[in-house]
Amino acid sequence: MKHILLSFDSARPECLSEIDPACHIWLFIPAGQEYMPMTWCEVLCRFGKRVHFVFLPPGSAADPGLVWAYHLGRIAAQDPDAAICLLSDDNRQDIVLQRMRAQQHCLDVVRFD
């Protein structure tokens, strides 16, 4: 299966408009985010039950990079043949991604400015 992990903070809903609706979408939502614009809702509806909302825990003790790494590992463990694409402006997952690339678990990493 294909999995796309993206940050609510840095990604735009338009980036998913051309994505195959059979992909799994993992949307990482920051602590304190109280609403989701309709543009996100409309785009995510195409993916149905393949949308996974990951709510980042509040507080400075919760490093978002660790949460991303946990879910990357979880996907790879549940689906060893997973094709993973990461859309992020954060490079804290790079060590995990390098290892996943070496094991051919990660297809691509796209960074946002």
HELIX and SHEET records of a PDB file:
HELIX    1   1 PRO A   13  LEU A   16  5                                   4    
HELIX    2   2 MET A   38  CYS A   45  1                                   8    
HELIX    3   3 GLY A   48  ARG A   50  5                                   3    
HELIX    4   4 PRO A   64  GLN A   78  1                                  15    
HELIX    5   5 ASP A   94  ALA A  102  1                                   9    
SHEET    1   A 5 VAL A  51  PHE A  55  0                                        
SHEET    2   A 5 HIS A  24  ILE A  29  1                                        
SHEET    3   A 5 LYS A   2  SER A   7  1                                        
SHEET    4   A 5 ALA A  83  SER A  88  1                                        
SHEET    5   A 5 CYS A 106  ARG A 111  1                                        
END                                                                             
